[in-house]
Amino acid sequence: MSLNLEILDKVLRNFFEPDEIFELNNIISNNESPYNDKSHLSATDKKKLDDGNAASAKNLSQIDLLIAFSQNKMSKFKLTEFLVFTGEVLIAQGEFILAIEVYIHVSKVAKSEPDLENLHAYSLLALGELTSRQAQWKDSISYISRAKKIFDKGKDYKGCARCENLLGTIFGDKGDLKKTRHHLEKSLSYLNPKKDFSLIGMVEINLGITESMRGNHDDALTYYKRALIKYEQSKEYRRIGELRNNLGMFFINKGDYNSALKEFDISISIYQNVKFLPNLAISYLGKAYVFSQVKDFALANAFADKSMDICNKINDRISIADLYKIKGIIEREQKNYKIAKEFLLKSLRINRELNNMMNQAETYFEMGLLYKDIGNKNGAINSWEKSLRYYNSINNKEISDKINCYIKTIKE
C-alpha cells in the first residue's frame, strides 16, 4: 500500500470503530477506487500524476477510496469534520495534492448545506494556502476571495483576518511589499488585541519578514519578539518553529551565522517533533545557505539536498528557486563557474515564471558576483543594476548602498 495510513491513524480512531478501520484497510489493499475524475486538479498536479508518478497516482486513488468509504458511514457534518482533520494531517506530511483532493470534497459537501457554510469558507481558505505554497497565485487568490466573501457575509472576522494575512504572504512571496503591508494591516484591523493572540502573532511574524526585506532589522526583531512571547505563552510549537526559522534568516542578514545556525537547529527540532514536513524544508534551506557562507560546502550541499527532496515532493517552487540560487553560490565559491551559472539561471527562470521580484533581485546580485569573479565587468554591472532597481523600489537603503558600492568599485 503506497499511502501510509499510519499517518491518519489517530484521526481514523477518533471517527471509526475498529471493525470499520479493518474494513477500510481491506478496501484500500484491493485498491479499486470508484473515483477517477481529476478534472478539479490543476494542470501542474495532473501533469505530476500523468508523468509516470505511479506512487502519487495510487495515493490519490486511495484518498478517493477513503472519501467514498467515509461518506457512506457518516452524516455530512461528521464527514466534513473528519475530512478537515484528514487534510491537516496530509498537509503536515507534505502531501499537498492529496490534501487538495480532500478539501475540494469538503467544499463540495459543505457548499450545499447552509449549516456548513463556515466549513465551506475554511476549506476554500485551506485550498488557497495549499495552492499558494505551490506558487499557483491565480488559483490561490481566487480561493481566498471566495472564502473572504463567505466570512464577510457571516461576520466571521477571524476568518477575514486569515484571508488578509494569507494574501499578505502571497504578495510578500512575490516581492510586492506595498500590497503585503496593506493586507497585513487590514488583517490586524479585524482582530481583537485582547483575545486573538495567536492570529495577531501570525501577522506579526509576516510584518517582521516584511521589515526584514526592507532592511529595517530593529523593527523586524521587535515584531518577532512580540510574536514569540505570544506563542511561548500558548505553547504553539509549530508557530514557534516558524518564528525561529525567521530569526535564523534575521541573523543571516546581520552576518551572525552562529546565531542563525542555533535558530535553524531549534526550528528543525520542533518541526521533527510536531512532524510538520513543509517548513522543515525551509529550515534545511537556511542551514544550507549558512554553510555556504562559512565555506563548509559538504554540509551546504547535504542540507540543500535534504531540502530539495522535500521541496520536490510538495512542489514548493519558491524554495526550489532559492535552492538553485544557493547551489549556484556553493559552486561559485568553489570556482566551478560554469555549473554555478547554470544553477543561477535556473533560479532566475523559475522566479520569472513566478513573477517573484524579490528573489529575482537576490539572484541577479549573486549573478553579479559570479561575473565579477570571472572578469566580466559589463555582466556584473548589468546584473547588479537589475538587482538595484528592485531594492530602490522597496527603499532598502542597506542593500542598495551595498550594490552601489560594488558597481563603483568595479568601474574604477
C-alpha positions, -999 to +999 in steps of 0.1 A: +000+000+000+016+033-011-002+057+012+009+053+048-024+051+067-005+052+099-002+090+095-040+091+096-043+065+124-053+089+152-078+106+130-093+073+119-096+061+155-115+092+165-141+087+138-144+050+131-149+018+151-121-008+149-141-031+126-147-001+102-110+006+102-103-030+094-129-029+066-113+003+052-078-013+052-091-042+032-107-019+007-075+002+004-055-030-001-077-040-030-072-005-044-103-004-065-113+033-065-147+045-077-132+080-080-113+087-112-124+123-121-093+145-118-109+175-136-107+196-105-069+193-102-046+220-115-027+214-147+005+211-126-009+184-104-025+165-132+009+165-150+026+152-119+002+123-119+004+117-157+042+118-158+046+082-147+043+091-110+026+058-101+030+062-064+013+096-064-015+083-086-020+053-062-020+076-032-046+098-048-067+068-056-065+056-020-076+091-008-106+088-031-114+055-016-112+069+019-136+097+009-161+072-007-159+049+023-165+078+048-194+094+031-213+061+034-207+059+071-212+095+083-236+124+084-225+154+062-214+173+093-193+144+107-179+138+072-167+174+068-152+174+103-133+141+096-120+154+062-108+187+076-087+168+102-075+144+075-065+174+054-045+189+082-026+156+087-018+154+050-005+190+049+018+182+078+032+153+058+037+175+028+010+156+008-004+187-008-021+171-038-039+147-016-049+175+008-062+195-021-084+165-031-097+163+005-105+200+008-122+201-026-145+174-014-152+193+019-160+223-002-185+204-024-202+188+006-204+220+027-214+242-001-248+226-004-255+228+034-264+262+049-253+250+083-219+241+070-212+275+053-184+283+076-166+250+069-171+257+032-152+290+037-124+274+057-120+246+031-116+273+004-091+291+026-071+258+030-072+254-008-059+290-011-030+282+012-022+249-005-021+264-040-001+294-027+026+270-014+030+258-050+030+294-063-003+289-082-011+325-075-042+329-097-059+298-082-048+308-047-062+343-048-094+331-063-100+306-035-091+332-009-115+358-024-143+332-024-136+324+012-135+361+022-169+367+007-184+340+029-166+352+060-177+388+054-213+376+050-212+357+082-193+384+101-165+359+108-138+385+115-111+359+123-118+342+090-115+376+073-082+382+091-068+348+080-077+357+044-060+390+045-029+375+062-026+349+035-029+375+008-002+394+025+021+364+025+014+358-012+023+393-022+054+390+001+064+359-017+061+378-050+081+407-036+053+433-037+059+448-002+034+476-006+005+452-012+019+429+015+018+457+041-017+467+030-031+432+035-013+425+068-025+458+083-060+450+071-057+416+088-048+432+121-078+456+118-102+426+121-086+412+153-091+419+190-058+426+207-071+412+240-084+379+225-068+370+192-033+364+204-024+336+180-037+352+149-020+385+158+012+366+163+009+352+128+005+386+113+034+400+134+057+373+120+048+384+085+052+420+094+087+411+107+095+394+075+084+424+055+105+448+076+135+425+073+131+425+035+132+463+037+164+462+057+146+475+089+162+450+112+153+466+145+116+468+135+117+432+123+132+420+156+105+438+176+078+421+156+094+387+161+098+392+198+062+402+202+051+370+183+075+348+203+060+359+236+025+351+224+034+316+211+055+306+241+026+315+264+002+295+243+028+267+236+021+267+198+052+249+189+046+248+151+044+286+151+075+288+174+093+267+148+083+291+121+094+321+142+128+305+150+133+299+113+126+336+106+150+346+134+176+324+116+171+345+085+173+376+106+207+367+119+219+357+084+211+393+073+231+406+103+260+383+093+257+364+126+260+329+113+265+311+146+232+326+160+215+317+127+225+281+130+212+279+165+178+292+154+176+268+125+185+239+148+157+248+172+133+252+143+143+218+128+140+201+162+105+215+166+093+205+131+107+170+136+088+167+169+055+180+156+060+162+123+055+192+100+073+185+068+068+216+046+085+241+069+113+216+077+125+221+041+128+258+047+149+254+078+172+230+059+175+256+032+185+282+057+213+259+071+225+252+035+229+289+030+248+294+062+272+266+055+278+281+020+288+314+037+312+297+061+328+277+033+316+243+046+305+232+011+300+195+020+274+204+047+259+231+025+253+206-003+240+180+022+214+203+037+205+217+002+198+181-010+177+174+021+156+205+014+153+197-023+139+162-016+111+178+004+105+207-019+102+184-049+077+163-031+055+193-022+062+212-054+074+243-034+087+262-065+097+293-045+120+273-023+133+253-053+143+286-070+160+296-037+178+262-037+191+267-072+204+301-061+222+285-031+236+257-053+249+284-076+266+302-046+282+270-035+296+262-069+308+298-074+326+298-041+344+266-053+352+284-086+330+260-106+318+290-126+301+272-154+280+250-131+273+280-108+259+300-138+236+271-148+221+270-113+217+307-111+200+309-145+176+281-134+168+301-103+161+332-124+139+313-148+117+299-121+115+333-104+105+350-136+078+323-141+065+331-106+069+368-111+089+369-078+107+402-079+125+399-046+141+365-054+150+378-089+168+407-073+187+384-049+197+361-078+208+390-100+230+401-071+246+367-069+250+366-107+268+399-105+293+384-081+298+355-104+306+378-134+329+398-112+349+367-103+353+357-139+363+392-150+331+401-169+327+437-157+298+445-180+279+414-170+285+422-133+273+458-137+242+448-157+232+422-132+237+445-102+218+473-118+188+449-123+190+440-087+194+476-076+162+487-093+142+464-071+159+473-038+155+510-047+118+504-053+113+490-018+135+516-001+161+491+012+189+515+016+212+490+032+213+466+002+211+495-023+242+511-008+260+478-009+252+472-046+262+508-054+295+502-037+301+471-058+293+489-090+315+519-081+344+496-072+342+475-104+340+507-126+372+521-111 
